[in-house]
Amino acid sequence: MHDKSSTGRSESSQVSGTAASSRLARQKRDGNIPPTVWQIGIMMFLVNTAFVMTYSFSGLYLKHVIGVSTIFIGVLEGLCETISHLMKLLSGMLSDYLGNRKKIMICGYILSVLSRPLMAISTSFTLVFSARAIERLGNGIQASPRDAIVADVAPRKRIGASYGLKRSLAYLGSVCGGILGFYVMKWTGNNYRHVFAVASFPAILAFLILLFCVKEPKRFDHPAITSEAPMPSPKLKPKFSFKSFKYLSSVFWLLMLIDFIFMMARMNETFLILRMNEGFQPDPMFAPIVMIVFNIGTSISSYPVGIAGDRLDRIKILFIGMAFLVIADIVMFSAMSKLMMYIGILFWGMQLGTTQNVFVSLIAEKVPEDLRGTGLGIYWLINAISAFIADTLAGYVAHHVSLNCIFVSSGIIGVTALLVLALIVNVLQHGFRSRKR
C-alpha cells in the first residue's frame, strides 16, 4: 500500500511538474516584450534622430545650394533606396546562412556612422550622392538581420506588439531628429553642413549600444505558425542561395505582389518637403517640422496597430493602412493652407506605421524561422524596386507637370493596390489566419 501510494504521489508530482513547465513555456511564448526588442528600439530611436537631422535638409540642400533639379533629386533618392533595399535582401540571406545576425548589423552601422561626417563636408552633387549611398548601404545591411532578431526573440502572441514598439521608438527618434534639426539649423544660421555634422553623435551612440548591449539569441523563441513547404533537415539546410526561395509560400508571394503595387504610390518624403516649400513655406526652417508631423503619424500608429494585429485580422488592418495613403493624397492635393498640408502629412505617416507593421508581422509569422532574414530581405527588395519607380515617377511629374500633381499619380496607384487586395483577400485571410493557442 505504501509503495502504491508513493508511486501515486510520484506520478501526481510528475504530472504537476509537467503542467507547471507547460504553463511557464506558455507564459514565455505569450509573455512580455523581451529586453532585446527594447534595446533595438532605443538604437533605432538614435539612428532615426541622426537620419532625420540629415534627411530633412538634403533635398533643400541639393536644390537651393548645389542647384540640382527635382528630377535628379528623384533619381538620387530612388537609387539610394534601391541600394538600401537590395542590401536588405543579401544581408538577410547571409544572416540566415551564417546564423549570426549581430555581426552583419555591426558592419551596417559602421557605414551609417561614417556617412554623417562625409555628408557634412559635401559641397557637390557627387559627394552628397556618395554620402547618401553609403548611409543607405549601411541601413540596408543592418535592417533585415535586425528585424529577424526581433522575430527570433518575440513571444508568438506578441510579434505585432514587438514590431510596433520597435517602430514607435524609431519614429519617436525621427520626431526628436526633426526638433533637433530645427534648432541646430536656427542656431547655426541656416548652415546645412553644421546640422549634418551634429547628426553624427546620436549615430555613434546607437553603434555603441549595439556593440555592448544587444545580445543575439542562441535559439528561436518560436517557429513559424504555418509553412506550406517544410524546411529540410539541419544537415540539408539550404546554403546561401536563391534556391531557398522555394521554401516561401504562395501566400507570401501574393502579399509581396500587393506590397509591390502599393509601394509604387509611396514616393519619398523629400517630395512632401519640396511641395510645402513651393506652395506654402519658402523658409527652409520648416523642413524638420514636416518630418516631425510625418513621424508623429507613424509613431502613434505603429504600436497600437501592432497590438491590434495580434488580436484581430491583420488583412483588415492592412486595408485601413492603405486607405490612409489615399486620404493623404486627397488632402494634400486639395490643400489650400499649411494646416491642411500638415493634416495630409500626418495621414501619410499613419499609413506607413500601419502598413509596414502588418507586412512585417505577417512575414515573421508565415516564413520558416530559418528563412526569416531571407523573407524580410525579399520584402525590402520589392520595396526598393517600387521606391525607385515611385520616386522617379514623382520626379518626372513634378518636373514636367507640377509638384502638386504627384498626389494624383500616387492616389491612382494607391486605389489600384486596394482593388488588388480586395480581389485576393480570401486567399490571404486563409493563408495568414493565426491559430489562437
C-alpha positions as CSV (number, residue, x, y, z in Angstrom):
1,M,0.0,0.0,0.0
2,H,2.8,2.3,0.9
3,D,4.6,1.6,-2.4
4,K,1.4,2.2,-4.4
5,S,0.8,5.5,-2.5
6,S,4.3,6.6,-3.1
7,T,4.1,5.7,-6.7
8,G,0.8,7.6,-7.0
9,R,2.3,10.7,-5.3
10,S,5.3,10.5,-7.6
11,E,3.2,10.2,-10.7
12,S,1.0,13.1,-9.5
13,S,4.1,15.2,-8.8
14,Q,5.4,14.4,-12.3
15,V,2.1,15.4,-13.9
16,S,2.0,18.6,-11.7
17,G,5.6,19.4,-12.7
18,T,4.8,18.8,-16.4
19,A,1.8,21.1,-16.1
20,A,3.9,23.8,-14.4
21,S,6.5,23.5,-17.1
22,S,3.9,23.8,-19.7
23,R,2.5,26.9,-18.1
24,L,5.9,28.5,-17.9
25,A,6.6,27.7,-21.5
26,R,3.2,29.2,-22.5
27,Q,3.9,32.3,-20.4
28,K,7.3,32.7,-22.1
29,R,5.7,32.2,-25.5
30,D,2.9,34.6,-24.9
31,G,4.6,36.9,-22.4
32,N,6.1,40.4,-22.3
33,I,8.2,42.1,-24.9
34,P,11.8,41.0,-24.3
35,P,14.7,43.4,-23.4
36,T,16.4,42.8,-26.8
37,V,13.4,44.4,-28.6
38,W,13.7,47.5,-26.2
39,Q,17.4,47.8,-26.9
40,I,16.9,47.6,-30.7
41,G,14.1,50.1,-30.4
42,I,16.4,52.6,-28.5
43,M,19.1,52.0,-31.1
44,M,16.6,52.9,-33.8
45,F,15.5,55.9,-31.9
46,L,19.1,57.3,-32.0
47,V,19.7,56.2,-35.6
48,N,16.5,57.9,-36.8
49,T,17.3,61.0,-34.9
50,A,20.6,61.2,-36.8
51,F,18.9,60.3,-40.1
52,V,16.1,62.9,-40.0
53,M,18.5,65.7,-39.0
54,T,20.3,65.0,-42.2
55,Y,17.4,63.8,-44.4
56,S,15.1,66.8,-43.6
57,F,17.5,69.2,-45.3
58,S,19.1,67.0,-48.0
59,G,16.6,67.8,-50.7
60,L,16.6,71.6,-50.0
61,Y,20.4,71.5,-49.8
62,L,20.6,69.8,-53.2
63,K,18.1,72.2,-54.8
64,H,19.0,75.6,-53.3
65,V,22.7,75.3,-52.5
66,I,24.1,72.8,-55.1
67,G,21.5,73.6,-57.8
68,V,20.1,70.1,-58.6
69,S,16.8,69.8,-60.4
70,T,13.8,68.0,-58.9
71,I,14.0,65.2,-61.5
72,F,17.6,64.4,-60.5
73,I,16.7,64.6,-56.8
74,G,14.0,61.9,-57.5
75,V,16.6,59.7,-59.4
76,L,19.0,60.2,-56.5
77,E,16.5,59.2,-53.8
78,G,15.3,56.2,-55.9
79,L,18.9,55.0,-56.5
80,C,19.8,55.3,-52.8
81,E,16.7,53.4,-51.7
82,T,17.3,50.8,-54.3
83,I,20.9,50.3,-52.9
84,S,19.5,50.0,-49.4
85,H,16.8,47.5,-50.2
86,L,19.0,45.3,-52.4
87,M,21.4,45.0,-49.5
88,K,18.5,44.1,-47.2
89,L,17.9,41.0,-49.3
90,L,21.5,39.9,-49.4
91,S,22.2,40.7,-45.7
92,G,19.0,38.9,-44.7
93,M,20.0,35.8,-46.7
94,L,23.5,35.9,-45.3
95,S,22.3,36.2,-41.7
96,D,20.2,33.1,-42.2
97,Y,23.2,31.2,-43.7
98,L,25.7,32.3,-41.1
99,G,23.3,32.1,-38.2
100,N,24.8,35.3,-36.8
101,R,22.8,38.5,-37.3
102,K,24.6,40.8,-34.9
103,K,28.0,40.8,-36.8
104,I,26.2,41.8,-40.0
105,M,24.4,44.6,-38.2
106,I,27.7,45.9,-36.9
107,C,29.1,46.2,-40.4
108,G,26.0,48.1,-41.5
109,Y,26.1,50.5,-38.5
110,I,29.8,51.3,-39.2
111,L,28.8,52.6,-42.7
112,S,25.9,54.6,-41.3
113,V,28.2,56.3,-38.8
114,L,30.8,57.1,-41.4
115,S,28.2,58.7,-43.8
116,R,27.4,61.5,-41.4
117,P,30.8,63.4,-41.4
118,L,31.0,62.7,-45.2
119,M,27.7,64.5,-45.6
120,A,29.0,67.4,-43.5
121,I,31.9,68.0,-45.9
122,S,29.9,67.5,-49.1
123,T,30.0,70.5,-51.4
124,S,29.0,68.8,-54.7
125,F,26.3,66.5,-56.1
126,T,28.9,63.7,-56.3
127,L,29.8,63.9,-52.6
128,V,26.2,64.2,-51.4
129,F,25.2,61.2,-53.6
130,S,28.2,59.2,-52.1
131,A,27.3,60.1,-48.5
132,R,23.6,59.2,-49.1
133,A,24.5,56.0,-50.9
134,I,26.9,54.9,-48.0
135,E,24.2,55.7,-45.4
136,R,21.6,53.8,-47.3
137,L,24.0,50.9,-47.9
138,G,24.7,50.7,-44.2
139,N,21.0,50.9,-43.4
140,G,20.3,48.1,-45.9
141,I,23.0,45.8,-44.4
142,Q,21.6,46.0,-40.9
143,A,17.9,46.2,-41.5
144,S,16.9,42.6,-42.3
145,P,19.1,41.0,-39.6
146,R,17.7,43.5,-37.1
147,D,14.1,42.7,-37.9
148,A,14.8,39.0,-37.9
149,I,16.3,39.2,-34.4
150,V,13.0,40.8,-33.2
151,A,11.1,37.8,-34.8
152,D,13.6,35.4,-33.2
153,V,13.1,36.7,-29.6
154,A,9.4,37.9,-29.6
155,P,6.8,35.7,-28.0
156,R,4.4,34.3,-30.6
157,K,1.4,36.3,-29.5
158,R,3.5,39.5,-29.2
159,I,5.0,39.6,-32.6
160,G,2.9,42.6,-33.8
161,A,3.4,44.4,-30.5
162,S,7.2,43.9,-30.6
163,Y,7.5,45.3,-34.1
164,G,5.1,48.1,-33.2
165,L,7.1,49.0,-30.1
166,K,10.4,49.0,-32.1
167,R,8.9,51.1,-34.9
168,S,7.2,53.6,-32.5
169,L,10.6,54.1,-30.7
170,A,12.2,54.5,-34.1
171,Y,9.8,57.2,-35.3
172,L,9.8,59.0,-31.9
173,G,13.5,59.3,-32.7
174,S,12.6,60.8,-36.1
175,V,10.4,63.3,-34.2
176,C,13.4,64.1,-32.0
177,G,15.6,64.4,-35.0
178,G,13.2,66.9,-36.6
179,I,13.2,69.0,-33.5
180,L,17.0,69.0,-33.1
181,G,17.4,69.7,-36.8
182,F,15.1,72.7,-36.5
183,Y,17.0,74.2,-33.6
184,V,20.5,73.4,-34.8
185,M,19.6,75.0,-38.2
186,K,18.4,78.1,-36.3
187,W,21.5,78.3,-34.0
188,T,23.9,77.9,-36.9
189,G,22.3,80.5,-39.1
190,N,20.9,78.0,-41.7
191,N,24.2,76.2,-42.1
192,Y,23.2,72.8,-43.6
193,R,26.6,71.2,-43.1
194,H,26.8,72.0,-39.4
195,V,23.5,70.3,-39.0
196,F,24.9,67.2,-40.8
197,A,27.9,67.2,-38.5
198,V,25.9,67.3,-35.3
199,A,23.9,64.3,-36.6
200,S,27.0,62.1,-36.2
201,F,26.7,62.0,-32.4
202,P,23.4,60.0,-32.0
203,A,24.6,57.6,-34.7
204,I,27.8,56.9,-32.8
205,L,25.8,56.3,-29.5
206,A,23.5,53.8,-31.3
207,F,26.5,51.9,-32.6
208,L,27.9,51.6,-29.0
209,I,24.6,50.2,-27.7
210,L,24.6,47.6,-30.5
211,L,28.2,46.7,-29.7
212,F,28.0,46.4,-26.0
213,C,24.3,45.8,-25.1
214,V,22.4,43.8,-27.7
215,K,22.7,40.1,-27.3
216,E,21.8,37.8,-30.1
217,P,19.5,34.9,-29.1
218,K,21.1,31.4,-29.2
219,R,17.8,29.9,-30.4
220,F,14.5,31.0,-31.9
221,D,11.8,31.8,-29.3
222,H,9.1,30.5,-31.6
223,P,8.8,28.8,-35.1
224,A,6.6,30.0,-37.9
225,I,2.9,29.4,-37.3
226,T,2.5,27.6,-40.7
227,S,4.5,26.9,-43.7
228,E,3.4,25.3,-47.0
229,A,6.8,23.8,-47.8
230,P,8.6,22.1,-44.9
231,M,12.2,23.1,-44.2
232,P,14.8,20.4,-44.9
233,S,16.6,18.7,-42.0
234,P,19.5,20.7,-40.5
235,K,22.0,18.6,-42.4
236,L,20.3,19.5,-45.7
237,K,19.7,23.2,-44.8
238,P,19.9,25.4,-47.9
239,K,23.1,27.2,-48.5
240,F,23.4,30.8,-49.3
241,S,21.4,30.5,-52.5
242,F,18.4,31.9,-54.2
243,K,17.1,28.3,-54.3
244,S,15.9,28.8,-50.8
245,F,13.1,30.9,-52.2
246,K,11.2,27.7,-53.0
247,Y,10.5,27.3,-49.2
248,L,8.5,30.5,-49.2
249,S,4.7,30.1,-49.6
250,S,2.5,31.2,-52.4
251,V,0.5,33.4,-50.0
252,F,3.8,35.1,-49.2
253,W,4.3,35.9,-52.8
254,L,0.7,37.2,-53.2
255,L,1.4,39.5,-50.2
256,M,4.6,40.7,-51.9
257,L,2.5,41.5,-55.1
258,I,0.3,43.7,-53.1
259,D,3.3,45.4,-51.4
260,F,4.9,46.0,-54.8
261,I,1.8,47.8,-56.2
262,F,1.1,49.7,-53.0
263,M,4.7,50.9,-52.5
264,M,4.8,52.5,-56.0
265,A,2.3,55.0,-54.6
266,R,4.7,55.9,-51.8
267,M,7.1,58.5,-53.1
268,N,9.9,59.7,-50.9
269,E,9.1,62.3,-48.1
270,T,11.5,64.7,-49.8
271,F,8.7,65.5,-52.2
272,L,6.4,66.5,-49.4
273,I,9.0,68.9,-48.2
274,L,9.5,70.3,-51.7
275,R,5.8,70.7,-52.2
276,M,5.4,72.6,-48.9
277,N,8.4,74.7,-49.8
278,E,7.0,75.6,-53.2
279,G,3.4,76.3,-52.2
280,F,3.4,77.4,-48.6
281,Q,6.7,77.9,-46.8
282,P,9.8,79.3,-48.6
283,D,11.9,79.3,-45.4
284,P,14.0,76.1,-45.1
285,M,13.5,76.1,-41.3
286,F,10.1,74.4,-41.9
287,A,11.6,71.2,-43.3
288,P,12.1,69.4,-39.9
289,I,8.5,70.3,-39.0
290,V,7.3,68.3,-42.0
291,M,9.3,65.3,-40.8
292,I,8.1,65.8,-37.2
293,V,4.5,65.7,-38.3
294,F,5.1,62.7,-40.6
295,N,6.9,60.7,-37.9
296,I,4.3,61.6,-35.2
297,G,1.7,59.9,-37.5
298,T,4.0,56.9,-37.9
299,S,4.8,56.6,-34.2
300,I,1.3,56.9,-32.9
301,S,0.0,54.2,-35.3
302,S,2.8,51.6,-35.1
303,Y,2.4,50.2,-31.6
304,P,-1.4,50.3,-31.4
305,V,-1.6,48.6,-34.8
306,G,0.9,46.0,-33.6
307,I,-1.3,45.2,-30.5
308,A,-4.5,45.2,-32.6
309,G,-2.8,42.9,-35.2
310,D,-2.0,40.3,-32.5
311,R,-5.7,40.1,-31.7
312,L,-7.6,40.9,-34.9
313,D,-7.4,40.2,-38.6
314,R,-4.2,41.8,-40.0
315,I,-5.6,41.9,-43.5
316,K,-8.4,44.2,-42.5
317,I,-5.9,46.4,-40.8
318,L,-3.9,46.5,-44.0
319,F,-7.0,47.8,-45.8
320,I,-7.2,50.7,-43.3
321,G,-3.5,51.5,-43.7
322,M,-3.6,51.6,-47.5
323,A,-6.8,53.8,-47.3
324,F,-4.8,56.3,-45.2
325,L,-2.4,56.8,-48.1
326,V,-5.3,57.6,-50.5
327,I,-6.8,60.0,-47.9
328,A,-3.4,61.7,-47.5
329,D,-3.1,62.2,-51.3
330,I,-6.6,63.7,-51.5
331,V,-6.0,66.1,-48.6
332,M,-2.6,67.3,-49.8
333,F,-3.7,67.7,-53.4
334,S,-6.6,69.9,-52.4
335,A,-4.8,71.7,-49.6
336,M,-5.1,75.5,-49.6
337,S,-3.2,76.1,-46.4
338,K,-0.3,74.8,-44.4
339,L,-2.7,73.3,-41.8
340,M,-4.3,71.1,-44.5
341,M,-0.9,70.1,-45.8
342,Y,0.2,69.0,-42.3
343,I,-3.0,67.0,-41.8
344,G,-2.2,65.2,-45.1
345,I,1.3,64.6,-43.9
346,L,0.0,63.2,-40.7
347,F,-2.1,60.6,-42.6
348,W,1.0,59.9,-44.8
349,G,2.8,58.9,-41.6
350,M,-0.1,56.9,-40.3
351,Q,-0.2,54.8,-43.5
352,L,3.5,53.9,-43.1
353,G,3.1,52.9,-39.5
354,T,0.1,50.8,-40.2
355,T,1.1,49.0,-43.4
356,Q,4.8,48.3,-42.6
357,N,3.8,46.8,-39.2
358,V,1.2,44.5,-40.9
359,F,3.5,43.4,-43.7
360,V,6.5,42.6,-41.4
361,S,4.4,40.8,-38.8
362,L,2.8,38.6,-41.4
363,I,6.2,37.7,-42.8
364,A,7.5,36.9,-39.3
365,E,4.5,34.6,-38.7
366,K,4.5,32.8,-42.1
367,V,8.1,32.4,-43.2
368,P,10.0,29.4,-41.7
369,E,12.3,30.6,-38.9
370,D,15.5,29.6,-40.7
371,L,14.5,31.9,-43.6
372,R,13.2,34.9,-41.7
373,G,16.1,37.1,-42.8
374,T,15.5,36.0,-46.4
375,G,11.8,36.7,-46.3
376,L,12.3,40.1,-44.8
377,G,15.1,40.8,-47.3
378,I,12.7,40.0,-50.3
379,Y,10.2,42.3,-48.8
380,W,12.7,45.1,-48.6
381,L,14.0,44.4,-52.1
382,I,10.5,44.6,-53.5
383,N,10.1,47.9,-51.7
384,A,13.3,49.1,-53.3
385,I,12.1,48.4,-56.8
386,S,8.8,50.1,-56.0
387,A,10.5,53.0,-54.3
388,F,12.7,53.6,-57.4
389,I,9.6,53.6,-59.6
390,A,7.7,55.9,-57.2
391,D,10.5,58.4,-56.8
392,T,11.3,58.5,-60.5
393,L,7.7,59.0,-61.4
394,A,7.2,61.7,-58.8
395,G,10.3,63.5,-60.0
396,Y,9.1,63.3,-63.6
397,V,5.6,64.5,-62.8
398,A,7.0,67.3,-60.6
399,H,9.4,68.4,-63.3
400,H,7.0,68.2,-66.3
401,V,3.6,69.0,-64.7
402,S,3.7,70.3,-61.1
403,L,4.7,69.2,-57.7
404,N,1.0,69.1,-56.6
405,C,0.2,66.5,-59.3
406,I,2.4,63.9,-57.7
407,F,-0.5,63.3,-55.3
408,V,-2.8,62.4,-58.3
409,S,-0.5,59.7,-59.6
410,S,0.1,58.4,-56.0
411,G,-3.6,58.3,-55.3
412,I,-4.4,56.4,-58.5
413,I,-1.8,53.7,-57.7
414,G,-3.0,53.5,-54.1
415,V,-6.6,52.8,-55.2
416,T,-5.3,50.2,-57.6
417,A,-3.5,48.5,-54.7
418,L,-6.7,48.5,-52.6
419,L,-8.6,46.9,-55.5
420,V,-5.9,44.1,-55.9
421,L,-6.0,43.4,-52.2
422,A,-9.8,43.2,-52.3
423,L,-9.6,40.6,-55.2
424,I,-7.3,38.2,-53.4
425,V,-8.4,38.9,-49.8
426,N,-9.9,35.5,-49.3
427,V,-6.7,33.7,-50.2
428,L,-4.7,36.0,-47.9
429,Q,-7.1,35.7,-44.9
430,H,-7.0,31.9,-45.2
431,G,-3.2,31.7,-45.5
432,F,-2.4,34.1,-42.7
433,R,-5.1,33.2,-40.2
434,S,-3.3,32.9,-36.9
435,R,-4.0,29.9,-34.6
436,K,-5.3,31.1,-31.2
437,R,-3.5,29.0,-28.7
